[in-house]
Amino acid sequence: MIVRRAQVGDIAACAALYERVLRATFTWIPPEQHQAADFIAAARDEEVYLATDGERLLGVASLYRSDNFLHSLYVEARGQGVGKALLDHVAEVADGRLHLKCQVPNIRAQAFYAREGFRVVEEGCDPGSTVGWVRMGR
């Protein structure tokens, strides 16, 4: 597995993976609300990293550097260490301690981040949303 910074030509494939993973796992949100275009729009202001096995894209992560905010971490190949490899890489290139937001129903992600040393530091709900979130940091 190789983890590297995404190039401009990689972003569409990363966005497609983002949409597939969201639609498969964020079942509490209507599927039509998960759009690759959202990832592409955010990627303009973020550093995007990807994990590959040869030509196969395994996962993506994005860092909003000015805040050391892990905005995205989506893995299609679960149980193979892809998420940890992406998280470790982003933590290594970040300028300080990482933090992230995770939706409350996303129990699996919260457990992953807790295993990786993240702790809940804040809880909330965005205006107009019925889905709460937790902010985690390490």
N, C-alpha and C positions, 0 to 999 in steps of 0.2 A: 504494500500500500504506500502511495506517495501522497503527502499533503503539501499543497503549494497555493500560492496566491493565484486567483483566477485572472485570466486575461480577458480582454473585451470579447473575444470570440467564444468564451466559455459561458458567458452570462445567460444566454438563452437556455442552455441545457441545465444550468443551475436553477433557473426560474421554473423550468418544467418539473424538475425534481421536487422543488419546494411545493408546487401546486399538488403534485401526486401525493406527497407525504401528508400534507395538510388534509386533503380530501379523505385519505385513508384513516387518519388518526384523530383529527379534531372533529369527532362525530357530533359534538354538541353545537356545532355551527353549521348552518346550511351549506352544502358543498359549493353552491354558486358564489359564495362569498370568498372563496379561496381562488385567487387569480395570480397567475404568473406575472402579470403586469405590476402587481404590488411589489414583488421582489425586485423587478427591474427598476422601478422608480426609487426604491430605497437604496439599491446598489449604487446609485449615482453619488451618494454621500458616504458610502461605507467601503471598507476593505472586505472583499469576498475571498474566502479560501475554500478549496475543494479537496476532497479525498478521492483518489482514483486507484483502480487496480487494472493496470494496462489502459485500455480505452474505456473501461466501465466506470462511470461516475457513481460513487458510493454515498457521498454526503456533501453538504455545504454548510458553511458557517459565515456569518458576517459580523464585522466589528465596526461600531461607530467609535472611532479612535478618540475623538475629543472628550468623550465621557467614559472611555474604557467600558463601553456597553456592548455586551454580546447580544446583538439584535436577533440573530437567527442561528439555529443549529438544527438542521434537518438531515436525517439519515434514513436511507432506504434499505441499507443492508445492516439490520440490527443484529446484535449479539456477536459482532466480529471485531469490536474495539474501535470502530470508525468514529463514533461520537467522542470517545475519550481522546483519540488521536487529534481530532479537530479542535477539541477544547484545549488540550495541552499546547497545541501549536498557537492558537490565538492567545492563550495566557502568556506564552513565551514572547510573542511579538508586541503585546500590549505594553503601555507605558506605566502600568500600575495594577492595582487590584481590579479584577473584573466584577461587574455586576450585570444582572439580567432581570427580565420580568418573565414570569411563567403563569399561564392561566390556571386558575384553581382546579378545574376539572382535569388538567394534564398531570395526573398523579404519577405516571411513569417517568415523565421528564423531571418532576420534582424529586423523585427518588434517585434518579441518576445524578442530578446536581448535588444532592445531599451526600451521596457516596463520594463525590469528588470534592467535598469540603465546603460547599456552599451552604449558607444558613439564611433563613428568612429574616429580613431586616425591616420589611414594610409590607402592609397589605392594603389593597384598595380595589376600586372599580372605576373604570373610565366613564365619563359622562355619556349617557345614552346607551350604555351597555348593561346587560344583566349578568355578564360573566365577570367574576372577580379575578384579581391577579395577586401574585406575591412577588415582591422584589427580593432577589437573593444576591448575596455577595460573598466573596472570600478574599 
